[in-house]
């Protein structure tokens, strides 16, 4: 089960990285095609807009590469029976996979929320064991399983 959660998170990250790299490739082409026109200001404005978009995409690319590294770190962790980076946690309210923020994942018919270790819910779950409870947004959840 946990391997499937990792694979789903890896697919999420790799798809985002690929999408950003394609967009950056398109910007490179746009920049090469940007020609000096008689309206010099228009040329400079066009180049600057492309550069701004490039910088934005570069930042996003780095964020997703960092998420890939975090996911690899989570994958290398061994389970010690408590909620930690790389653990899947089932509660009576919802199921969580503490690794990277990758939204909702369905594995073997069960929904898991892939969350980062710094997220508010993960901060409540960290170091908790089966049978312990957490309260989030006024709702109490009991930990049923950690793996």
C-alpha positions in Angstrom: 0.0 0.0 0.0 2.7 2.5 1.0 4.6 1.8 -2.2 1.5 2.7 -4.2 1.2 6.0 -2.3 4.9 6.8 -3.1 4.3 6.0 -6.7 1.3 8.2 -6.9 3.2 11.1 -5.3 6.2 10.5 -7.6 3.9 10.6 -10.6 2.3 13.9 -9.3 5.8 15.5 -8.9 7.2 14.3 -12.2 4.1 15.4 -14.2 4.4 18.9 -12.7 8.1 19.1 -13.5 7.5 17.9 -17.0 4.8 20.5 -17.5 7.0 23.3 -16.2 9.9 22.2 -18.4 7.7 22.2 -21.5 6.5 25.7 -20.7 10.1 26.9 -20.2 11.0 25.4 -23.6 8.2 27.4 -25.1 9.5 30.6 -23.5 13.0 29.9 -24.9 11.5 29.7 -28.4 9.5 32.9 -27.8 12.6 34.7 -26.6 14.6 33.6 -29.7 11.7 34.7 -32.0 11.4 38.1 -30.3 12.9 40.5 -32.8 13.9 44.1 -32.6 11.0 46.1 -34.1 10.9 49.8 -34.9 9.0 50.2 -31.6 12.0 49.5 -29.3 9.9 49.8 -26.1 7.6 47.0 -27.4 10.6 44.8 -27.9 12.0 45.4 -24.4 8.6 45.0 -22.8 8.1 41.6 -24.6 11.5 40.4 -23.6 10.9 41.5 -20.0 7.5 39.7 -19.9 9.1 36.5 -21.1 11.9 36.9 -18.5 9.4 37.4 -15.7 7.5 34.3 -16.7 10.8 32.4 -17.0 11.8 33.4 -13.5 8.4 32.4 -12.1 8.6 29.0 -13.8 12.2 28.5 -12.6 11.0 29.0 -9.0 8.2 26.6 -9.5 10.6 24.0 -11.0 12.9 24.3 -8.0 10.0 23.8 -5.6 8.9 20.6 -7.4 12.5 19.4 -7.4 12.7 20.0 -3.7 9.5 18.0 -3.3 11.1 15.2 -5.2 14.0 15.2 -2.8 11.6 15.3 0.2 9.7 12.3 -1.2 13.0 10.4 -1.7 13.9 11.1 2.0 10.4 10.0 3.1 10.8 6.8 1.1 14.1 6.0 2.8 12.6 6.3 6.4 11.7 3.1 8.3 8.5 2.9 10.2 8.9 3.0 14.0 5.3 2.7 14.9 4.6 6.4 15.2 3.5 9.0 12.6 6.5 10.5 10.9 7.8 11.6 7.5 7.0 8.7 5.1 4.2 7.2 7.3 0.6 6.5 6.2 -1.8 7.2 9.0 -5.4 6.0 9.1 -7.8 7.8 11.5 -11.5 7.4 12.0 -12.0 10.8 10.1 -9.5 10.5 7.2 -6.3 8.8 6.0 -3.1 10.7 5.5 0.3 10.1 3.9 2.9 12.3 5.4 5.4 13.0 2.6 4.6 15.9 0.2 1.5 18.0 -0.5 0.1 16.2 -3.4 -3.7 16.4 -2.8 -6.0 13.3 -2.6 -4.8 9.9 -3.7 -7.0 6.8 -4.2 -5.1 3.6 -3.5 -6.9 0.2 -3.4 -10.3 2.0 -3.1 -9.2 4.1 -0.1 -8.6 7.8 -0.2 -5.4 9.3 1.4 -4.5 13.0 1.7 -0.9 13.4 0.8 0.4 16.1 3.1 3.7 17.8 3.8 5.3 17.2 7.2 5.0 21.0 7.9 1.3 21.1 7.3 -0.9 21.8 10.3 -2.5 18.4 10.3 0.9 16.6 10.0 2.2 18.7 12.9 -0.6 17.3 15.0 0.0 13.7 13.8 3.8 13.6 14.1 5.0 11.2 16.8 1.5 10.0 17.6 0.8 6.3 17.8 -2.2 4.0 17.3 -5.0 4.8 19.8 -3.9 8.4 20.3 -6.2 11.3 19.3 -5.7 14.7 17.6 -8.1 17.6 17.4 -8.1 19.6 14.2 -10.6 22.4 13.4 -12.7 21.4 16.4 -13.0 17.8 15.4 -11.3 14.9 17.2 -9.8 12.0 15.2 -8.5 8.8 16.6 -5.5 7.1 15.1 -6.4 3.6 14.0 -3.3 2.6 12.1 0.2 3.8 11.3 2.3 2.1 8.7 
